[in-house]
Amino acid sequence: MPQKKPALDELPQDMPVFVLETGGTPIQEFEFPKKGIVIIGSEELGVSPEALSRATHGTVSIPMTGLKASLNVGVAFGILMQAWVESL
């Protein structure tokens, strides 16, 4: 049975939270926390305003060129995790 996603107000208060969304710090320049929680929105709608306001550690973006404005969420998560692990 799939696990229930925690509500934003149920996230640990002592853990850095950041968001993967357009318009943030480019991933190459972002200072990833050693531990943290990343919030990733849908490809179509992005992250909700409520989730954006919960981001205590800022917003990170994957710079893109060309006509596309978004990546598949699974691909974006993979890129983000590779950069985060490399930052450690």
TORKOLLO-27150 format. One record per atom (N, C-alpha, C, CB): residue in one letter; residue number from 1; chain; atom name; z, y, x. Coordinates in nm, 4 decimals. Glycine has a CB too. Layout:
BEGIN
{"A",NUM,"A","CA",{Z,Y,X}}
...
END
This chain:
BEGIN
{"M",1,"A","N",{0.0000,-0.1174,0.0843}}
{"M",1,"A","CA",{0.0000,0.0000,0.0000}}
{"M",1,"A","C",{0.0000,0.1246,0.0894}}
{"M",1,"A","CB",{0.1224,-0.0007,-0.0963}}
{"P",2,"A","N",{-0.0876,0.2220,0.0638}}
{"P",2,"A","CA",{-0.0930,0.3422,0.1471}}
{"P",2,"A","C",{0.0362,0.4236,0.1376}}
{"P",2,"A","CB",{-0.2120,0.4288,0.1065}}
{"Q",3,"A","N",{0.0688,0.4885,0.2510}}
{"Q",3,"A","CA",{0.1876,0.5737,0.2518}}
{"Q",3,"A","C",{0.1579,0.7049,0.1818}}
{"Q",3,"A","CB",{0.2356,0.5995,0.3957}}
{"K",4,"A","N",{0.2618,0.7596,0.1183}}
{"K",4,"A","CA",{0.2504,0.8896,0.0527}}
{"K",4,"A","C",{0.2502,0.9988,0.1595}}
{"K",4,"A","CB",{0.3667,0.9116,-0.0493}}
{"K",5,"A","N",{0.1589,1.0949,0.1467}}
{"K",5,"A","CA",{0.1577,1.2085,0.2382}}
{"K",5,"A","C",{0.2790,1.2958,0.2088}}
{"K",5,"A","CB",{0.0255,1.2902,0.2252}}
{"P",6,"A","N",{0.3500,1.3405,0.3130}}
{"P",6,"A","CA",{0.4649,1.4286,0.2871}}
{"P",6,"A","C",{0.4179,1.5659,0.2384}}
{"P",6,"A","CB",{0.5513,1.4441,0.4148}}
{"A",7,"A","N",{0.4967,1.6250,0.1527}}
{"A",7,"A","CA",{0.4685,1.7610,0.1076}}
{"A",7,"A","C",{0.4967,1.8563,0.2241}}
{"A",7,"A","CB",{0.5545,1.7984,-0.0191}}
{"L",8,"A","N",{0.4361,1.9724,0.2217}}
{"L",8,"A","CA",{0.4549,2.0690,0.3305}}
{"L",8,"A","C",{0.6015,2.1017,0.3532}}
{"L",8,"A","CB",{0.3783,2.1966,0.3011}}
{"D",9,"A","N",{0.6777,2.1130,0.2459}}
{"D",9,"A","CA",{0.8193,2.1477,0.2622}}
{"D",9,"A","C",{0.9034,2.0290,0.3095}}
{"D",9,"A","CB",{0.8751,2.2005,0.1308}}
{"E",10,"A","N",{0.8425,1.9101,0.3186}}
{"E",10,"A","CA",{0.9131,1.7927,0.3696}}
{"E",10,"A","C",{0.8880,1.7698,0.5188}}
{"E",10,"A","CB",{0.8715,1.6694,0.2913}}
{"L",11,"A","N",{0.8009,1.8503,0.5798}}
{"L",11,"A","CA",{0.7746,1.8353,0.7226}}
{"L",11,"A","C",{0.8977,1.8771,0.8021}}
{"L",11,"A","CB",{0.6514,1.9188,0.7652}}
{"P",12,"A","N",{0.9238,1.8104,0.9145}}
{"P",12,"A","CA",{1.0412,1.8461,0.9947}}
{"P",12,"A","C",{1.0368,1.9928,1.0371}}
{"P",12,"A","CB",{1.0505,1.7560,1.1185}}
{"Q",13,"A","N",{1.1488,2.0607,1.0243}}
{"Q",13,"A","CA",{1.1556,2.2030,1.0583}}
{"Q",13,"A","C",{1.1609,2.2265,1.2093}}
{"Q",13,"A","CB",{1.2771,2.2662,0.9924}}
{"D",14,"A","N",{1.1999,2.1247,1.2854}}
{"D",14,"A","CA",{1.2152,2.1408,1.4295}}
{"D",14,"A","C",{1.0926,2.0940,1.5086}}
{"D",14,"A","CB",{1.3369,2.0651,1.4758}}
{"M",15,"A","N",{0.9825,2.0683,1.4412}}
{"M",15,"A","CA",{0.8604,2.0184,1.5051}}
{"M",15,"A","C",{0.7513,2.1246,1.4930}}
{"M",15,"A","CB",{0.8141,1.8834,1.4408}}
{"P",16,"A","N",{0.6819,2.1576,1.6046}}
{"P",16,"A","CA",{0.5709,2.2523,1.5953}}
{"P",16,"A","C",{0.4621,2.1986,1.5013}}
{"P",16,"A","CB",{0.5118,2.2801,1.7357}}
{"V",17,"A","N",{0.4065,2.2871,1.4215}}
{"V",17,"A","CA",{0.2984,2.2517,1.3298}}
{"V",17,"A","C",{0.1804,2.3428,1.3617}}
{"V",17,"A","CB",{0.3429,2.2655,1.1788}}
{"F",18,"A","N",{0.0631,2.2827,1.3778}}
{"F",18,"A","CA",{-0.0569,2.3625,1.3959}}
{"F",18,"A","C",{-0.1677,2.3085,1.3075}}
{"F",18,"A","CB",{-0.1005,2.3636,1.5432}}
{"V",19,"A","N",{-0.2702,2.3908,1.2892}}
{"V",19,"A","CA",{-0.3774,2.3611,1.1955}}
{"V",19,"A","C",{-0.5100,2.3557,1.2706}}
{"V",19,"A","CB",{-0.3825,2.4666,1.0822}}
{"L",20,"A","N",{-0.5936,2.2591,1.2354}}
{"L",20,"A","CA",{-0.7315,2.2537,1.2839}}
{"L",20,"A","C",{-0.8173,2.3164,1.1761}}
{"L",20,"A","CB",{-0.7778,2.1059,1.3167}}
{"E",21,"A","N",{-0.8738,2.4330,1.2071}}
{"E",21,"A","CA",{-0.9481,2.5098,1.1068}}
{"E",21,"A","C",{-1.0403,2.6081,1.1785}}
{"E",21,"A","CB",{-0.8510,2.5853,1.0098}}
{"T",22,"A","N",{-1.1439,2.6519,1.1114}}
{"T",22,"A","CA",{-1.2329,2.7518,1.1702}}
{"T",22,"A","C",{-1.1576,2.8831,1.1905}}
{"T",22,"A","CB",{-1.3573,2.7739,1.0806}}
{"G",23,"A","N",{-1.2010,2.9603,1.2885}}
{"G",23,"A","CA",{-1.1440,3.0922,1.3110}}
{"G",23,"A","C",{-1.0178,3.0934,1.3952}}
{"G",23,"A","CB",{-1.1154,3.1550,1.1818}}
{"G",24,"A","N",{-0.9793,2.9792,1.4514}}
{"G",24,"A","CA",{-0.8594,2.9736,1.5346}}
{"G",24,"A","C",{-0.8910,2.9873,1.6824}}
{"G",24,"A","CB",{-0.7855,2.8444,1.5105}}
{"T",25,"A","N",{-0.7926,2.9597,1.7644}}
{"T",25,"A","CA",{-0.8103,2.9617,1.9089}}
{"T",25,"A","C",{-0.9039,2.8473,1.9482}}
{"T",25,"A","CB",{-0.6730,2.9499,1.9825}}
{"P",26,"A","N",{-1.0048,2.8748,2.0299}}
{"P",26,"A","CA",{-1.0945,2.7661,2.0726}}
{"P",26,"A","C",{-1.0151,2.6527,2.1380}}
{"P",26,"A","CB",{-1.2015,2.8196,2.1710}}
{"I",27,"A","N",{-1.0558,2.5311,2.1120}}
{"I",27,"A","CA",{-0.9812,2.4136,2.1552}}
{"I",27,"A","C",{-0.9593,2.4114,2.3068}}
{"I",27,"A","CB",{-1.0539,2.2878,2.1119}}
{"Q",28,"A","N",{-1.0532,2.4676,2.3846}}
{"Q",28,"A","CA",{-1.0403,2.4687,2.5300}}
{"Q",28,"A","C",{-0.9300,2.5642,2.5762}}
{"Q",28,"A","CB",{-1.1733,2.5077,2.5941}}
{"E",29,"A","N",{-0.8930,2.6605,2.4915}}
{"E",29,"A","CA",{-0.7937,2.7618,2.5270}}
{"E",29,"A","C",{-0.6588,2.7412,2.4566}}
{"E",29,"A","CB",{-0.8474,2.8991,2.4936}}
{"F",30,"A","N",{-0.6554,2.6527,2.3593}}
{"F",30,"A","CA",{-0.5346,2.6319,2.2787}}
{"F",30,"A","C",{-0.4252,2.5662,2.3622}}
{"F",30,"A","CB",{-0.5662,2.5454,2.1549}}
{"E",31,"A","N",{-0.3028,2.6135,2.3503}}
{"E",31,"A","CA",{-0.1885,2.5530,2.4191}}
{"E",31,"A","C",{-0.1225,2.4531,2.3247}}
{"E",31,"A","CB",{-0.0859,2.6620,2.4658}}
{"F",32,"A","N",{-0.1585,2.3270,2.3426}}
{"F",32,"A","CA",{-0.1042,2.2212,2.2580}}
{"F",32,"A","C",{0.0441,2.2006,2.2878}}
{"F",32,"A","CB",{-0.1820,2.0896,2.2787}}
{"P",33,"A","N",{0.1236,2.1725,2.1849}}
{"P",33,"A","CA",{0.2643,2.1385,2.2094}}
{"P",33,"A","C",{0.2729,1.9967,2.2665}}
{"P",33,"A","CB",{0.3486,2.1502,2.0778}}
{"K",34,"A","N",{0.3837,1.9653,2.3322}}
{"K",34,"A","CA",{0.4039,1.8281,2.3824}}
{"K",34,"A","C",{0.4172,1.7298,2.2663}}
{"K",34,"A","CB",{0.5299,1.8209,2.4729}}
{"K",35,"A","N",{0.4825,1.7722,2.1598}}
{"K",35,"A","CA",{0.4966,1.6949,2.0364}}
{"K",35,"A","C",{0.4649,1.7907,1.9231}}
{"K",35,"A","CB",{0.6416,1.6313,2.0210}}
{"G",36,"A","N",{0.4143,1.7403,1.8141}}
{"G",36,"A","CA",{0.3868,1.8286,1.7018}}
{"G",36,"A","C",{0.3177,1.7571,1.5878}}
{"G",36,"A","CB",{0.3031,1.9443,1.7466}}
{"I",37,"A","N",{0.2873,1.8351,1.4881}}
{"I",37,"A","CA",{0.2192,1.7874,1.3683}}
{"I",37,"A","C",{0.0939,1.8728,1.3522}}
{"I",37,"A","CB",{0.3123,1.7952,1.2401}}
{"V",38,"A","N",{-0.0191,1.8070,1.3324}}
{"V",38,"A","CA",{-0.1432,1.8802,1.3070}}
{"V",38,"A","C",{-0.1817,1.8600,1.1604}}
{"V",38,"A","CB",{-0.2585,1.8324,1.4029}}
{"I",39,"A","N",{-0.2229,1.9685,1.0974}}
{"I",39,"A","CA",{-0.2712,1.9647,0.9591}}
{"I",39,"A","C",{-0.4213,1.9837,0.9634}}
{"I",39,"A","CB",{-0.2022,2.0744,0.8696}}
{"I",40,"A","N",{-0.4925,1.8922,0.8986}}
{"I",40,"A","CA",{-0.6388,1.8974,0.8948}}
{"I",40,"A","C",{-0.6806,1.8955,0.7487}}
{"I",40,"A","CB",{-0.7036,1.7776,0.9745}}
{"G",41,"A","N",{-0.7665,1.9890,0.7103}}
{"G",41,"A","CA",{-0.8118,1.9967,0.5719}}
{"G",41,"A","C",{-0.9388,1.9174,0.5490}}
{"G",41,"A","CB",{-0.8339,2.1403,0.5322}}
{"S",42,"A","N",{-0.9903,1.9300,0.4311}}
{"S",42,"A","CA",{-1.1147,1.8613,0.3966}}
{"S",42,"A","C",{-1.2334,1.9349,0.4577}}
{"S",42,"A","CB",{-1.1308,1.8506,0.2431}}
{"E",43,"A","N",{-1.3435,1.8632,0.4707}}
{"E",43,"A","CA",{-1.4645,1.9234,0.5267}}
{"E",43,"A","C",{-1.5167,2.0360,0.4372}}
{"E",43,"A","CB",{-1.5731,1.8166,0.5457}}
{"E",44,"A","N",{-1.5045,2.0189,0.3093}}
{"E",44,"A","CA",{-1.5593,2.1164,0.2148}}
{"E",44,"A","C",{-1.4682,2.2370,0.1946}}
{"E",44,"A","CB",{-1.5849,2.0499,0.0818}}
{"L",45,"A","N",{-1.3392,2.2134,0.1751}}
{"L",45,"A","CA",{-1.2480,2.3215,0.1378}}
{"L",45,"A","C",{-1.1593,2.3712,0.2511}}
{"L",45,"A","CB",{-1.1619,2.2765,0.0259}}
{"G",46,"A","N",{-1.1476,2.2939,0.3582}}
{"G",46,"A","CA",{-1.0615,2.3344,0.4681}}
{"G",46,"A","C",{-0.9147,2.3163,0.4338}}
{"G",46,"A","CB",{-1.0886,2.4785,0.5054}}
{"V",47,"A","N",{-0.8308,2.3925,0.5011}}
{"V",47,"A","CA",{-0.6855,2.3839,0.4853}}
{"V",47,"A","C",{-0.6410,2.4855,0.3801}}
{"V",47,"A","CB",{-0.6124,2.4091,0.6214}}
{"S",48,"A","N",{-0.5466,2.4480,0.2979}}
{"S",48,"A","CA",{-0.4971,2.5373,0.1931}}
{"S",48,"A","C",{-0.4217,2.6559,0.2533}}
{"S",48,"A","CB",{-0.4059,2.4605,0.0959}}
{"P",49,"A","N",{-0.4151,2.7669,0.1809}}
{"P",49,"A","CA",{-0.3364,2.8811,0.2283}}
{"P",49,"A","C",{-0.1896,2.8437,0.2529}}
{"P",49,"A","CB",{-0.3444,2.9955,0.1272}}
{"E",50,"A","N",{-0.1352,2.7537,0.1718}}
{"E",50,"A","CA",{0.0036,2.7101,0.1905}}
{"E",50,"A","C",{0.0202,2.6363,0.3232}}
{"E",50,"A","CB",{0.0478,2.6195,0.0739}}
{"A",51,"A","N",{-0.0761,2.5510,0.3559}}
{"A",51,"A","CA",{-0.0703,2.4778,0.4828}}
{"A",51,"A","C",{-0.0883,2.5731,0.6001}}
{"A",51,"A","CB",{-0.1776,2.3673,0.4870}}
{"L",52,"A","N",{-0.1773,2.6697,0.5863}}
{"L",52,"A","CA",{-0.1954,2.7689,0.6928}}
{"L",52,"A","C",{-0.0666,2.8454,0.7196}}
{"L",52,"A","CB",{-0.3072,2.8666,0.6562}}
{"S",53,"A","N",{0.0062,2.8768,0.6142}}
{"S",53,"A","CA",{0.1311,2.9516,0.6321}}
{"S",53,"A","C",{0.2401,2.8665,0.6961}}
{"S",53,"A","CB",{0.1798,3.0050,0.4982}}
{"R",54,"A","N",{0.2251,2.7352,0.6928}}
{"R",54,"A","CA",{0.3236,2.6437,0.7533}}
{"R",54,"A","C",{0.2996,2.6244,0.9030}}
{"R",54,"A","CB",{0.3195,2.5077,0.6828}}
{"A",55,"A","N",{0.1874,2.6729,0.9537}}
{"A",55,"A","CA",{0.1507,2.6540,1.0941}}
{"A",55,"A","C",{0.2348,2.7434,1.1846}}
{"A",55,"A","CB",{0.0011,2.6830,1.1151}}
{"T",56,"A","N",{0.3385,2.6865,1.2424}}
{"T",56,"A","CA",{0.4280,2.7615,1.3305}}
{"T",56,"A","C",{0.3714,2.7752,1.4714}}
{"T",56,"A","CB",{0.5638,2.6942,1.3363}}
{"H",57,"A","N",{0.2732,2.6922,1.5059}}
{"H",57,"A","CA",{0.2181,2.6910,1.6414}}
{"H",57,"A","C",{0.0732,2.7419,1.6444}}
{"H",57,"A","CB",{0.2250,2.5494,1.6994}}
{"G",58,"A","N",{0.0247,2.7933,1.5329}}
{"G",58,"A","CA",{-0.1075,2.8548,1.5311}}
{"G",58,"A","C",{-0.2177,2.7658,1.4780}}
{"G",58,"A","CB",{-0.1428,2.8981,1.6668}}
{"T",59,"A","N",{-0.3402,2.8129,1.5018}}
{"T",59,"A","CA",{-0.4606,2.7459,1.4531}}
{"T",59,"A","C",{-0.5538,2.7202,1.5697}}
{"T",59,"A","CB",{-0.5314,2.8300,1.3442}}
{"V",60,"A","N",{-0.6086,2.6011,1.5739}}
{"V",60,"A","CA",{-0.7035,2.5623,1.6777}}
{"V",60,"A","C",{-0.8383,2.5344,1.6111}}
{"V",60,"A","CB",{-0.6527,2.4369,1.7575}}
{"S",61,"A","N",{-0.9467,2.5689,1.6817}}
{"S",61,"A","CA",{-1.0810,2.5481,1.6285}}
{"S",61,"A","C",{-1.1688,2.4770,1.7311}}
{"S",61,"A","CB",{-1.1443,2.6821,1.5878}}
{"I",62,"A","N",{-1.2659,2.4058,1.6807}}
{"I",62,"A","CA",{-1.3676,2.3434,1.7651}}
{"I",62,"A","C",{-1.4910,2.4325,1.7571}}
{"I",62,"A","CB",{-1.3997,2.1944,1.7199}}
{"P",63,"A","N",{-1.5207,2.5067,1.8644}}
{"P",63,"A","CA",{-1.6381,2.5955,1.8606}}
{"P",63,"A","C",{-1.7667,2.5150,1.8402}}
{"P",63,"A","CB",{-1.6475,2.6784,1.9911}}
{"M",64,"A","N",{-1.8550,2.5693,1.7584}}
{"M",64,"A","CA",{-1.9823,2.5026,1.7311}}
{"M",64,"A","C",{-2.0947,2.6045,1.7353}}
{"M",64,"A","CB",{-1.9793,2.4305,1.5941}}
{"T",65,"A","N",{-2.2119,2.5578,1.7729}}
{"T",65,"A","CA",{-2.3304,2.6433,1.7702}}
{"T",65,"A","C",{-2.4314,2.5813,1.6744}}
{"T",65,"A","CB",{-2.3917,2.6609,1.9134}}
{"G",66,"A","N",{-2.5254,2.6601,1.6331}}
{"G",66,"A","CA",{-2.6274,2.6099,1.5415}}
{"G",66,"A","C",{-2.5953,2.6436,1.3973}}
{"G",66,"A","CB",{-2.6426,2.4602,1.5568}}
{"L",67,"A","N",{-2.6589,2.5702,1.3070}}
{"L",67,"A","CA",{-2.6486,2.6008,1.1650}}
{"L",67,"A","C",{-2.5281,2.5377,1.0964}}
{"L",67,"A","CB",{-2.7723,2.5567,1.0961}}
{"K",68,"A","N",{-2.4764,2.4293,1.1493}}
{"K",68,"A","CA",{-2.3642,2.3606,1.0852}}
{"K",68,"A","C",{-2.2355,2.4410,1.1018}}
{"K",68,"A","CB",{-2.3467,2.2191,1.1438}}
{"A",69,"A","N",{-2.1537,2.4431,0.9977}}
{"A",69,"A","CA",{-2.0280,2.5174,1.0021}}
{"A",69,"A","C",{-1.9066,2.4254,1.0045}}
{"A",69,"A","CB",{-2.0189,2.6107,0.8835}}
{"S",70,"A","N",{-1.9291,2.2929,0.9928}}
{"S",70,"A","CA",{-1.8152,2.2019,0.9937}}
{"S",70,"A","C",{-1.8568,2.0677,1.0514}}
{"S",70,"A","CB",{-1.7579,2.1844,0.8517}}
{"L",71,"A","N",{-1.7561,1.9907,1.0894}}
{"L",71,"A","CA",{-1.7754,1.8541,1.1367}}
{"L",71,"A","C",{-1.7115,1.7586,1.0377}}
{"L",71,"A","CB",{-1.7158,1.8347,1.2789}}
{"N",72,"A","N",{-1.7545,1.6342,1.0412}}
{"N",72,"A","CA",{-1.6861,1.5300,0.9668}}
{"N",72,"A","C",{-1.5402,1.5314,1.0096}}
{"N",72,"A","CB",{-1.7516,1.3898,0.9905}}
{"V",73,"A","N",{-1.4483,1.5198,0.9151}}
{"V",73,"A","CA",{-1.3058,1.5325,0.9456}}
{"V",73,"A","C",{-1.2586,1.4263,1.0443}}
{"V",73,"A","CB",{-1.2242,1.5236,0.8178}}
{"G",74,"A","N",{-1.3130,1.3067,1.0378}}
{"G",74,"A","CA",{-1.2764,1.2020,1.1331}}
{"G",74,"A","C",{-1.3218,1.2354,1.2741}}
{"G",74,"A","CB",{-1.3356,1.0691,1.0904}}
{"V",75,"A","N",{-1.4423,1.2882,1.2868}}
{"V",75,"A","CA",{-1.4948,1.3288,1.4172}}
{"V",75,"A","C",{-1.4124,1.4449,1.4720}}
{"V",75,"A","CB",{-1.6444,1.3686,1.4066}}
{"A",76,"A","N",{-1.3828,1.5421,1.3876}}
{"A",76,"A","CA",{-1.3033,1.6578,1.4302}}
{"A",76,"A","C",{-1.1653,1.6133,1.4781}}
{"A",76,"A","CB",{-1.2893,1.7595,1.3148}}
{"F",77,"A","N",{-1.1043,1.5188,1.4074}}
{"F",77,"A","CA",{-0.9731,1.4684,1.4475}}
{"F",77,"A","C",{-0.9818,1.3992,1.5833}}
{"F",77,"A","CB",{-0.9176,1.3714,1.3414}}
{"G",78,"A","N",{-1.0872,1.3222,1.6059}}
{"G",78,"A","CA",{-1.1060,1.2547,1.7343}}
{"G",78,"A","C",{-1.1199,1.3531,1.8490}}
{"G",78,"A","CB",{-1.2278,1.1653,1.7288}}
{"I",79,"A","N",{-1.1971,1.4591,1.8285}}
{"I",79,"A","CA",{-1.2144,1.5629,1.9302}}
{"I",79,"A","C",{-1.0804,1.6298,1.9584}}
{"I",79,"A","CB",{-1.3192,1.6679,1.8849}}
{"L",80,"A","N",{-1.0081,1.6629,1.8526}}
{"L",80,"A","CA",{-0.8778,1.7271,1.8680}}
{"L",80,"A","C",{-0.7816,1.6374,1.9451}}
{"L",80,"A","CB",{-0.8189,1.7621,1.7311}}
{"M",81,"A","N",{-0.7729,1.5089,1.9099}}
{"M",81,"A","CA",{-0.6795,1.4184,1.9763}}
{"M",81,"A","C",{-0.7149,1.4006,2.1234}}
{"M",81,"A","CB",{-0.6782,1.2828,1.9061}}
{"Q",82,"A","N",{-0.8433,1.3935,2.1563}}
{"Q",82,"A","CA",{-0.8842,1.3828,2.2961}}
{"Q",82,"A","C",{-0.8367,1.5050,2.3742}}
{"Q",82,"A","CB",{-1.0374,1.3680,2.3072}}
{"A",83,"A","N",{-0.8566,1.6237,2.3193}}
{"A",83,"A","CA",{-0.8127,1.7470,2.3867}}
{"A",83,"A","C",{-0.6610,1.7525,2.3981}}
{"A",83,"A","CB",{-0.8639,1.8708,2.3113}}
{"W",84,"A","N",{-0.5902,1.7100,2.2946}}
{"W",84,"A","CA",{-0.4429,1.7124,2.2961}}
{"W",84,"A","C",{-0.3886,1.6181,2.4033}}
{"W",84,"A","CB",{-0.3862,1.6733,2.1573}}
{"V",85,"A","N",{-0.4423,1.4949,2.4069}}
{"V",85,"A","CA",{-0.3973,1.3979,2.5072}}
{"V",85,"A","C",{-0.4282,1.4482,2.6483}}
{"V",85,"A","CB",{-0.4640,1.2605,2.4837}}
{"E",86,"A","N",{-0.5452,1.5054,2.6675}}
{"E",86,"A","CA",{-0.5805,1.5582,2.7999}}
{"E",86,"A","C",{-0.4876,1.6727,2.8406}}
{"E",86,"A","CB",{-0.7266,1.6063,2.8010}}
{"S",87,"A","N",{-0.4364,1.7480,2.7443}}
{"S",87,"A","CA",{-0.3479,1.8605,2.7757}}
{"S",87,"A","C",{-0.2104,1.8129,2.8231}}
{"S",87,"A","CB",{-0.3321,1.9510,2.6532}}
{"L",88,"A","N",{-0.1756,1.6885,2.7908}}
{"L",88,"A","CA",{-0.0454,1.6352,2.8312}}
{"L",88,"A","C",{-0.0517,1.5902,2.9741}}
{"L",88,"A","CB",{-0.0019,1.5193,2.7407}}
END
